[in-house]
Amino acid sequence: MIIFDHVSKQYGRGNTALRDVTLTINSGELVFLAGPSGAGKSTLLKMIAAIERPSAGVLSVNGQNIGKLTASGLPYLRRKLGLIFQQQRLLPDRNLLANVMLPLIVTGAWRSDAEKRAHAALDMVGLLDKAATLPQALSGGEQQRAAIARAIVNRPQLILADEPTANLDRDNADKVLAALKSFHEVGVTCLISTHDEQYLNGPERVVYLAHGQIVDGWRNDDDSERAQEQA
């Protein structure tokens, strides 16, 4: 589904976010991206969503070359993606149901169908009883689960989650991860970045990044710097 072929991303002179990344992610996988802050995890996810483009190398998502993707092709790529970021960006003047319906409304779905699917998405993340609630009345964990419902309401093939458990207590973090894993269990490909080592000890595949490069295993910041110097 996703192929990074010697991909690099540079922001101006001397600011390299990703360096010569080669990585393949197959359809149906659940993959954790791990590494310290500034390792390149967010940049890698943004490139898959074509929010950023490669400076070098080739990135292919569902057979589409992201570097050559035109503006008219972006909606077709993103309709198959569910995007979850640390800042949920829920609309404060609309209740949860309206927020979750929004991705379907903007793509022309019938309102009745959008409402039905939004109810189902909220039910999947345990928030159906909060459908009429405004976002600011929810806890941080509930807002993040609402963002997950919004991300999956269009039945994506791929979910990209950037630190979805950041700033949440353990109970809410576990609920968010459980929701994401439930979508993986029905065949959705999931790519999740995290700095929480607790979630890296399971059977799922883990890709470690340090200073924009894939490394063989976990290293702390000091070890990552030494590895970078040796490289």
SERO-4910 file (N, C-alpha, C, O; in steps of 0.05 Angstrom, whole numbers):
BEGIN
 pado doro    nc1    nc2    nc3   cac1   cac2   cac3    cc1    cc2    cc3    oc1    oc2    oc3
  Met    A     16    -24      0      0      0      0     17     25      0     11     45    -13
  Ile    A     39     25     15     57     48     18     86     40     12     95     21     24
  Ile    A     99     54     -5    127     48    -12    143     74    -11    139     92    -27
  Phe    A    162     75      8    182     96      9    208     85     -4    218     65      5
  Asp    A    217     98    -26    241     89    -40    262    111    -39    262    129    -55
  His    A    280    109    -19    301    128    -15    290    157    -14    300    175    -28
  Val    A    270    160      4    257    186      6    270    204     26    277    195     48
  Ser    A    274    229     19    285    250     37    266    274     36    253    279     16
  Lys    A    265    289     58    250    313     60    267    335     73    276    331     96
  Gln    A    271    357     59    287    379     69    271    404     70    257    411     50
  Tyr    A    273    419     92    260    445     94    282    466     95    295    471    115
  Gly    A    287    479     72    308    499     71    336    486     73    338    461     73
  Arg    A    356    503     74    384    492     76    390    482    104    386    495    124
  Gly    A    400    457    104    409    446    129    388    435    148    395    426    170
  Asn    A    362    435    140    341    425    157    328    401    144    309    403    130
  Thr    A    340    378    149    331    353    137    313    338    157    323    330    178
  Ala    A    288    335    150    269    321    168    269    291    164    266    276    183
  Leu    A    272    282    139    275    253    133    299    250    114    304    266     97
  Arg    A    313    228    119    338    224    104    339    195     93    343    176    108
  Asp    A    336    192     67    340    167     53    324    144     65    335    123     72
  Val    A    298    149     68    280    129     81    270    109     60    259    117     39
  Thr    A    275     84     64    264     62     48    247     44     66    256     33     85
  Leu    A    221     42     59    202     29     77    178     20     60    168     34     43
  Thr    A    168     -5     66    144    -15     54    124    -23     75    130    -36     94
  Ile    A     99    -13     72     77    -20     90     56    -34     73     45    -22     54
  Asn    A     49    -58     80     29    -74     65      1    -68     74     -4    -60     96
  Ser    A    -18    -73     56    -46    -70     62    -54    -88     86    -47   -111     87
  Gly    A    -68    -76    105    -78    -92    128    -59    -92    151    -65   -104    172
  Glu    A    -35    -80    149    -16    -79    172    -24    -58    192    -38    -39    186
  Leu    A    -16    -63    217    -16    -42    238     14    -38    245     27    -56    254
  Val    A     23    -13    241     51     -6    245     53     17    264     40     38    260
  Phe    A     70     15    284     76     37    302    101     51    293    121     38    286
  Leu    A    101     77    292    125     93    287    135    104    314    120    117    328
  Ala    A    159     97    321    170    105    347    195    121    343    208    121    322
  Gly    A    203    135    365    227    152    364    223    177    379    200    184    385
  Pro    A    245    191    386    243    215    402    229    238    386    226    236    362
  Ser    A    222    259    400    212    283    387    232    293    367    256    294    372
  Gly    A    222    301    343    239    311    322    252    289    305    269    295    289
  Ala    A    243    264    309    255    242    294    246    241    265    259    228    249
  Gly    A    223    254    259    213    253    232    186    239    229    177    235    207
  Lys    A    174    230    252    150    215    251    127    230    238    113    220    220
  Ser    A    123    255    247    101    271    237    105    277    207     86    277    191
  Thr    A    130    283    199    135    289    171    129    265    154    117    268    132
  Leu    A    136    241    163    131    217    148    101    213    143     92    207    121
  Leu    A     85    217    164     56    215    161     44    236    143     27    230    127
  Lys    A     54    260    145     44    282    128     50    277     99     35    285     81
  Met    A     73    264     94     80    258     66     61    237     54     54    238     31
  Ile    A     53    217     70     35    197     60      8    210     53     -5    202     33
  Ala    A      0    230     68    -25    244     62    -22    266     41    -41    281     35
  Ala    A      2    269     31      9    290     11      6    318     22      1    337      7
  Ile    A      8    321     48      9    347     60     37    359     55     40    383     51
  Glu    A     57    341     55     84    348     47     92    330     23     81    309     20
  Arg    A    111    339      8    121    324    -15    150    318    -12    165    332      1
  Pro    A    159    295    -24    188    288    -21    206    309    -34    199    320    -55
  Ser    A    229    313    -22    250    329    -35    267    312    -53    279    322    -72
  Ala    A    268    286    -47    283    267    -63    271    239    -59    258    234    -39
  Gly    A    275    222    -78    264    195    -76    235    194    -86    224    214    -95
  Val    A    223    170    -84    196    165    -94    179    154    -71    187    134    -58
  Leu    A    156    166    -67    136    156    -47    111    149    -63    100    165    -77
  Ser    A    103    124    -60     79    114    -73     58    105    -52     65     90    -34
  Val    A     33    115    -55     11    108    -38    -12     98    -55    -22    113    -72
  Asn    A    -19     73    -51    -40     61    -68    -34     64    -98    -52     69   -114
  Gly    A     -9     61   -105     -1     63   -132      3     91   -143      9     94   -167
  Gln    A     -2    112   -127      0    139   -136     27    151   -127     34    149   -103
  Asn    A     41    163   -145     66    176   -139     60    203   -125     50    221   -138
  Ile    A     66    205    -99     59    229    -84     73    254    -95     62    276    -95
  Gly    A     97    251   -104    113    273   -114    101    285   -140    105    308   -146
  Lys    A     86    269   -155     74    278   -180     44    281   -178     31    287   -199
  Leu    A     33    279   -155      4    281   -152     -5    310   -157      6    328   -145
  Thr    A    -25    313   -173    -36    340   -180    -56    348   -159    -66    332   -144
  Ala    A    -63    374   -159    -83    384   -140   -110    371   -144   -125    366   -125
  Ser    A   -116    364   -169   -142    351   -175   -143    323   -165   -164    311   -160
  Gly    A   -119    311   -161   -118    283   -152   -118    280   -122   -122    258   -112
  Leu    A   -113    302   -107   -112    301    -78   -138    291    -65   -137    274    -48
  Pro    A   -162    301    -74   -186    291    -60   -190    261    -63   -200    248    -45
  Tyr    A   -182    250    -86   -185    221    -90   -167    205    -72   -174    183    -63
  Leu    A   -143    215    -67   -124    202    -48   -135    204    -20   -136    184     -6
  Arg    A   -144    227    -12   -151    232     16   -178    220     24   -184    216     48
  Arg    A   -195    214      4   -220    201     11   -215    173     22   -232    161     36
  Lys    A   -192    162     16   -185    135     26   -169    135     51   -160    115     61
  Leu    A   -164    160     62   -148    163     86   -165    173    109   -184    188    106
  Gly    A   -158    164    133   -169    175    158   -146    188    173   -126    174    180
  Leu    A   -147    214    178   -125    229    189   -132    237    218   -153    248    223
  Ile    A   -114    230    237   -118    237    265    -93    250    275    -71    239    275
  Phe    A    -96    275    284    -73    290    294    -77    297    323    -98    294    334
  Gln    A    -55    307    336    -56    313    365    -78    334    370    -92    332    390
  Gln    A    -79    354    353   -100    375    356   -124    366    339   -123    365    315
  Gln    A   -146    360    353   -169    348    339   -182    366    319   -193    356    299
  Arg    A   -182    392    324   -195    411    306   -224    405    301   -235    408    279
  Leu    A   -238    397    323   -267    394    322   -279    422    321   -269    440    335
  Leu    A   -300    426    306   -313    452    304   -329    458    329   -347    442    336
  Pro    A   -322    479    344   -334    484    370   -363    491    370   -377    487    390
  Asp    A   -374    500    347   -402    508    346   -420    486    335   -443    491    330
  Arg    A   -409    462    332   -425    440    322   -423    416    341   -401    412    352
  Asn    A   -444    401    345   -443    379    363   -427    356    351   -418    358    328
  Leu    A   -423    335    366   -406    313    357   -417    300    331   -402    294    313
  Leu    A   -443    297    330   -455    284    306   -449    301    282   -441    290    261
  Ala    A   -452    327    283   -447    345    260   -417    344    253   -411    344    229
  Asn    A   -400    344    273   -371    343    267   -364    317    252   -348    317    233
  Val    A   -375    295    261   -368    269    249   -380    266    221   -369    253    203
  Met    A   -404    279    217   -417    278    191   -402    294    169   -404    288    146
  Leu    A   -386    314    178   -375    334    160   -360    322    136   -364    331    114
  Pro    A   -341    302    140   -327    291    117   -345    279     96   -338    280     72
  Leu    A   -368    269    104   -387    258     85   -403    280     71   -408    278     47
  Ile    A   -411    300     86   -426    322     74   -410    336     52   -421    342     31
  Val    A   -384    341     58   -368    356     38   -362    340     13   -355    352     -7
  Thr    A   -365    314     14   -361    298    -10   -388    291    -24   -388    275    -42
  Gly    A   -410    304    -14   -435    301    -29   -453    279    -20   -472    272    -34
  Ala    A   -448    267      3   -466    245     13   -493    256     20   -496    279     28
  Trp    A   -514    239     17   -540    246     27   -539    250     57   -526    235     71
  Arg    A   -553    271     67   -552    277     95   -562    253    112   -550    248    133
  Ser    A   -583    240    103   -593    217    118   -572    195    120   -569    182    142
  Asp    A   -557    190     98   -537    169     99   -513    178    117   -502    162    132
  Ala    A   -506    204    114   -484    215    131   -491    212    160   -473    206    177
  Glu    A   -516    218    168   -524    217    196   -523    188    206   -514    183    228
  Lys    A   -532    170    189   -532    141    197   -503    132    202   -498    118    221
  Arg    A   -485    138    183   -458    129    186   -443    143    209   -426    131    222
  Ala    A   -450    168    214   -438    183    236   -446    170    263   -430    168    281
  His    A   -472    163    265   -481    149    289   -465    123    293   -457    117    316
  Ala    A   -461    108    272   -447     83    274   -418     87    282   -407     72    298
  Ala    A   -405    108    271   -377    114    278   -375    122    307   -356    113    321
  Leu    A   -393    139    317   -393    146    345   -397    122    363   -386    120    385
  Asp    A   -415    104    355   -420     80    370   -394     63    373   -389     51    393
  Met    A   -379     62    351   -354     46    351   -334     56    371   -317     40    381
  Val    A   -334     82    376   -314     93    395   -327     99    422   -314    112    439
  Gly    A   -351     89    427   -364     91    453   -374    119    459   -375    126    483
  Leu    A   -382    134    439   -391    162    444   -419    167    433   -427    190    430
  Leu    A   -434    146    427   -461    150    415   -479    167    434   -495    182    425
  Asp    A   -476    163    460   -492    177    479   -485    207    481   -499    222    494
  Lys    A   -462    215    468   -453    243    469   -457    256    442   -446    278    437
  Ala    A   -473    244    424   -476    255    397   -486    284    396   -478    298    378
  Ala    A   -502    292    415   -513    319    415   -496    339    431   -504    362    434
  Thr    A   -473    330    441   -456    346    458   -436    362    442   -426    353    422
  Leu    A   -431    387    451   -411    404    438   -383    394    447   -380    385    470
  Pro    A   -362    397    430   -336    387    436   -324    397    462   -311    382    477
  Gln    A   -328    423    468   -316    435    492   -327    423    518   -316    428    539
  Ala    A   -349    409    517   -360    396    541   -349    369    546   -356    356    565
  Leu    A   -330    360    528   -319    333    531   -291    334    543   -278    355    543
  Ser    A   -282    312    554   -255    309    563   -236    307    539   -245    303    517
  Gly    A   -210    310    544   -191    307    523   -192    280    509   -189    279    485
  Gly    A   -195    259    525   -197    232    514   -221    229    497   -220    216    476
  Glu    A   -244    240    506   -268    238    490   -266    254    464   -276    245    443
  Gln    A   -253    277    465   -249    292    440   -231    277    421   -236    277    396
  Gln    A   -211    263    431   -194    247    413   -209    224    401   -205    217    377
  Arg    A   -226    211    416   -242    189    405   -263    200    385   -269    186    365
  Ala    A   -273    224    389   -290    237    369   -275    242    343   -286    239    322
  Ala    A   -250    250    346   -234    255    322   -229    229    307   -228    228    282
  Ile    A   -227    206    322   -224    180    309   -250    173    294   -249    164    271
  Ala    A   -273    178    306   -298    173    293   -300    189    267   -309    178    246
  Arg    A   -292    214    268   -293    231    244   -274    220    222   -280    221    199
  Ala    A   -251    209    231   -231    199    212   -240    173    199   -231    167    176
  Ile    A   -257    158    212   -264    131    200   -292    131    188   -301    111    177
  Val    A   -307    154    190   -334    154    180   -336    149    150   -357    140    140
  Asn    A   -315    157    136   -315    152    107   -304    125     99   -298    120     75
  Arg    A   -301    107    119   -292     80    114   -265     79     99   -264     69     77
  Pro    A   -244     91    111   -219     93     97   -205     66     95   -210     48    111
  Gln    A   -187     64     76   -170     41     73   -146     43     92   -133     23     99
  Leu    A   -139     68     99   -114     73    114   -120     95    135   -131    116    129
  Ile    A   -111     89    160   -113    109    182    -84    118    189    -67    102    194
  Leu    A    -80    144    189    -55    156    197    -60    171    223    -75    191    224
  Ala    A    -47    163    245    -52    175    271    -25    185    282     -7    169    287
  Asp    A    -24    211    287      1    224    296     -2    229    326    -15    248    334
  Glu    A     12    213    342     12    215    371    -17    218    382    -23    237    396
  Pro    A    -34    199    376    -62    202    384    -67    200    414    -88    208    423
  Thr    A    -47    190    429    -51    187    458    -35    209    473    -35    208    498
  Ala    A    -22    227    459     -7    248    473    -25    264    491    -47    272    484
  Asn    A    -15    270    515    -29    287    535    -54    275    546    -71    289    558
  Leu    A    -58    249    542    -81    235    554    -72    218    578    -49    209    579
  Asp    A    -90    215    597    -84    197    619    -84    168    609    -94    163    587
  Arg    A    -74    149    625    -71    122    615    -97    109    607    -99     95    587
  Asp    A   -118    114    622   -144    102    616   -154    111    589   -163     95    572
  Asn    A   -154    137    584   -163    148    559   -144    140    536   -154    134    514
  Ala    A   -118    139    541    -99    131    520   -105    102    512   -104     95    488
  Asp    A   -110     85    531   -116     57    525   -142     54    508   -143     38    490
  Lys    A   -162     71    514   -187     70    499   -182     79    470   -194     68    452
  Val    A   -166    100    466   -160    109    439   -145     87    424   -152     82    401
  Leu    A   -125     75    436   -111     53    422   -129     30    416   -127     17    395
  Ala    A   -147     23    435   -165      1    430   -183      7    407   -189    -11    391
  Ala    A   -192     32    404   -210     39    382   -195     36    355   -206     25    336
  Leu    A   -170     45    354   -154     43    330   -149     13    323   -151      6    299
  Lys    A   -143     -3    343   -138    -31    337   -164    -45    328   -162    -65    313
  Ser    A   -187    -36    337   -212    -49    328   -216    -44    298   -227    -62    284
  Phe    A   -207    -22    287   -209    -17    258   -189    -34    243   -195    -45    222
  His    A   -166    -38    255   -146    -55    242   -156    -84    240   -151    -98    221
  Glu    A   -171    -92    261   -181   -120    261   -201   -125    239   -206   -148    232
  Val    A   -213   -104    227   -232   -108    205   -219   -101    178   -232    -98    158
  Gly    A   -192   -100    178   -177    -98    153   -166    -71    146   -154    -68    125
  Val    A   -170    -50    163   -160    -24    157   -130    -23    164   -122    -31    185
  Thr    A   -114    -12    145    -86     -8    150    -82     16    169    -94     37    165
  Cys    A    -66     12    190    -62     33    210    -33     39    214    -16     21    218
  Leu    A    -26     65    213      1     74    218     -1     94    241    -12    116    237
  Ile    A     11     88    264      8    104    288     35    112    299     52     95    305
  Ser    A     39    138    302     64    147    314     59    150    344     38    159    353
  Thr    A     79    143    360     77    145    389    105    147    402    124    137    391
  His    A    106    161    425    130    161    440    127    144    465    145    142    482
  Asp    A    104    131    468     97    115    492    107     87    488     95     71    473
  Glu    A    128     80    502    140     53    499    122     30    507    125      8    498
  Gln    A    102     36    524     83     15    532     70      2    509     63    -22    510
  Tyr    A     64     17    488     50      7    465     68     -7    444     59    -16    423
  Leu    A     94     -8    450    113    -19    431    122    -47    438    140    -58    425
  Asn    A    110    -59    458    118    -86    467    100   -108    458    103   -131    466
  Gly    A     80   -102    441     62   -122    432     72   -135    406     95   -132    399
  Pro    A     54   -150    393     62   -165    369     64   -148    344     73   -157    323
  Glu    A     54   -122    345     53   -106    322     81    -97    313    100    -96    329
  Arg    A     83    -92    287    109    -82    276    115    -54    286     97    -37    288
  Val    A    140    -50    292    149    -23    301    172    -14    283    191    -28    278
  Val    A    169     11    273    190     24    257    201     47    274    187     65    282
  Tyr    A    227     46    280    240     66    296    254     87    279    268     81    259
  Leu    A    250    112    286    263    134    272    280    150    291    273    154    315
  Ala    A    303    159    282    321    177    297    334    196    277    347    187    258
  His    A    331    222    282    343    242    264    335    238    235    352    241    217
  Gly    A    311    230    230    301    227    203    308    202    189    303    199    165
  Gln    A    321    183    203    329    158    191    317    135    206    312    136    230
  Ile    A    312    113    191    303     88    204    327     74    217    347     71    205
  Val    A    323     67    243    344     53    257    334     25    265    310     20    265
  Asp    A    352      8    273    346    -20    277    330    -25    303    315    -44    305
  Gly    A    333     -8    323    320    -12    348    319     13    364    329     34    356
  Trp    A    307     11    388    303     35    404    330     45    415    346     29    425
  Arg    A    334     71    413    357     84    425    347    109    439    328    122    429
  Asn    A    360    116    461    353    142    472    366    164    456    380    159    437
  Asp    A    361    189    464    371    212    448    401    211    445    412    217    424
  Asp    A    416    205    467    445    205    466    455    184    446    473    189    430
  Asp    A    443    159    448    451    138    430    444    145    401    459    139    383
  Ser    A    421    159    397    413    166    370    433    186    358    440    184    335
  Glu    A    442    205    374    462    224    365    488    211    357    500    218    337
  Arg    A    497    191    373    521    177    367    518    161    341    536    161    324
  Ala    A    494    149    337    490    134    313    490    152    289    500    145    268
  Gln    A    478    176    292    478    195    270    506    204    263    513    207    239
  Glu    A    523    209    284    550    218    278    566    196    264    582    202    246
  Gln    A    561    171    272    575    149    259    566    145    230    582    137    213
  Ala    A    541    151    225    530    148    198    542    170    180    536    171    156
***
